[in-house]
Amino acid sequence: MEPKLGGYNTLEVIKRVDFGVYLDGGEEGDILLPNRYVPDGTSPGDTLRVFLYLDNEERLIATTLEPKVQVGEFAYLQVVWTNQYGAFLDWGLMKDLFVPFSEQRITMSKNKSYFIYCHIDEDSNRIMATSRIDHFISNEHPDFNAGDRVNIIIWQRTSLGYKAIIENKYAGLLYDNELFRHLEIGDKLEAYVKQIRDDNKIDLIIQKNNVEFVDDFAKQFYDYLKLHDGHTAFCDKTPPDEIYNEFGVSKKIFKKGIGELYRMQLIQISDNGTEIKNRDSHTE
């Protein structure tokens, strides 16, 4: 199989030389993995998982470093230098990732970060980046259903919330009034499909808001109380960020969970916090 430029490959070590090892690149020929990236004890016949890119002389070269983005992915990267041809981004490898002026939606400046898509230029066969990312977002009907868990990267702040790229392919939106944590451009996280609109855009939520999840949290919170002598300062007046940092849930889920415990007459709630009813008998 032909090695994948700009992606991960598992290749066999075929020989050792003073400056590294050569890997079997099939039709591409031998591919150098320089000494600095060769794991200790590597011998001919071993297989290594490596990332392939082009060196400064446009030769195929391997590394065991993991770049911040690979071909076919979106990322939020910082410009480390510019010249008359374009900008160069820090993607975690020795050779920086190039963005030609023609592929910059706005002119890029040194030390600033930009949301980009990494691809192989059809004319030069080089790995490049572009900030004109709309061309790489699918307009097809997504193969998702409401409730599906997906991987997203935060793309852009809007008046409604945050735009996100879903599974490196589709556009989605997280609404401000359904968020319970602070987000930054470039954040990678899991989310859930809330609905697919008629224009094939996808509404997202970070956390499922179903009965089963609320029940699970109610049990988790009750166990938390028992481990803390039956009392905690957390209550329905606690700020959302503090709730998320401690329990990993939204304030909405938190309130529903403690509300369920309250209806079951297992806890009592006040401005000073939440405690187990008859806590002495439950925490002995």
Secondary structure as GFF3:
##gff-version 3
##sequence-region A 1 284
A	DSSP	beta_strand	8	17	.	.	.	ID=ss1
A	DSSP	beta_strand	20	24	.	.	.	ID=ss2
A	DSSP	three_ten_helix	26	28	.	.	.	ID=ss3
A	DSSP	beta_strand	30	34	.	.	.	ID=ss4
A	DSSP	three_ten_helix	35	37	.	.	.	ID=ss5
A	DSSP	beta_strand	47	54	.	.	.	ID=ss6
A	DSSP	beta_strand	60	63	.	.	.	ID=ss7
A	DSSP	beta_strand	74	83	.	.	.	ID=ss8
A	DSSP	beta_strand	86	89	.	.	.	ID=ss9
A	DSSP	beta_strand	97	100	.	.	.	ID=ss10
A	DSSP	three_ten_helix	101	103	.	.	.	ID=ss11
A	DSSP	beta_strand	113	120	.	.	.	ID=ss12
A	DSSP	beta_strand	127	130	.	.	.	ID=ss13
A	DSSP	three_ten_helix	133	136	.	.	.	ID=ss14
A	DSSP	beta_strand	149	157	.	.	.	ID=ss15
A	DSSP	beta_strand	161	166	.	.	.	ID=ss16
A	DSSP	beta_strand	170	175	.	.	.	ID=ss17
A	DSSP	three_ten_helix	176	178	.	.	.	ID=ss18
A	DSSP	beta_strand	188	196	.	.	.	ID=ss19
A	DSSP	beta_strand	202	205	.	.	.	ID=ss20
A	DSSP	alpha_helix	211	227	.	.	.	ID=ss21
A	DSSP	beta_strand	231	232	.	.	.	ID=ss22
A	DSSP	alpha_helix	240	247	.	.	.	ID=ss23
A	DSSP	alpha_helix	251	263	.	.	.	ID=ss24
A	DSSP	beta_strand	267	270	.	.	.	ID=ss25
A	DSSP	beta_strand	273	276	.	.	.	ID=ss26
A	DSSP	alpha_helix	279	283	.	.	.	ID=ss27
###
